[in-house]
Amino acid sequence: MSKLTVALVAHDHKKPELLVWVKQHIKILEQCNLVATGTTGGLINKETGLEVTRYKSGPLGGDQQIGALIAENKLDALFFFWDPLNAAPHDPDVKALLRLCSVWNVPVACTPATADLVVTSPWFLSSEYKPIKPTF
Ligand SMILES: O=C(CO)COP(=O)(O)O
């Protein structure tokens, strides 16, 4: 069975929450190909030793690079702890990334609670479940 490709992204004020979450679910996440925006990916690797493919930092195009994976049907899930209390200079990119998850029916979790439920679902690592991809 091929590994799931999973993207991990967090805004600065949410990085501590994402790190806690990654450590809680490390046994599941180590079975996945992990990709991340630059700073998030560097922190995850440093704090957990997990291998992470790092794209550019979010404000420098990293969200768009992850969006490109979605458009190419190369991403299985996104865990995006975005910050609802601080404006981001690249807000259009953030919206575009979340929008593409809706366009292509990619599972996306934006809070630790949702992320817990998604990653512990019996369907998460199973080949029994494949999201239906829309045809346009
Ligand atoms: O800005 C981000 C997502 O929108 C995250 O980027 P970094 O992981 O480089 O901080």
The ligand as an SDF file (V2000), in Angstrom:
LIG
                    3D

 10  9  0  0  0  0  0  0  0  0999 V2000
    2.4860   30.9230    6.6410 O   0  0  0  0  0  0  0  0  0  0  0  0
    2.2630   29.7390    6.7000 C   0  0  0  0  0  0  0  0  0  0  0  0
    1.0020   29.1740    6.2020 C   0  0  0  0  0  0  0  0  0  0  0  0
    0.1450   30.1190    5.6430 O   0  0  0  0  0  0  0  0  0  0  0  0
    3.2430   28.8240    7.2840 C   0  0  0  0  0  0  0  0  0  0  0  0
    4.5330   29.1050    6.8270 O   0  0  0  0  0  0  0  0  0  0  0  0
    5.7860   28.6850    7.6830 P   0  0  0  0  0  0  0  0  0  0  0  0
    5.6430   27.2420    8.0010 O   0  0  0  0  0  0  0  0  0  0  0  0
    6.9870   28.9520    6.8310 O   0  0  0  0  0  0  0  0  0  0  0  0
    5.7590   29.5450    8.9270 O   0  0  0  0  0  0  0  0  0  0  0  0
  1  2  2  0
  2  3  1  0
  2  5  1  0
  3  4  1  0
  5  6  1  0
  6  7  1  0
  7  8  2  0
  7  9  1  0
  7 10  1  0
M  END
$$$$
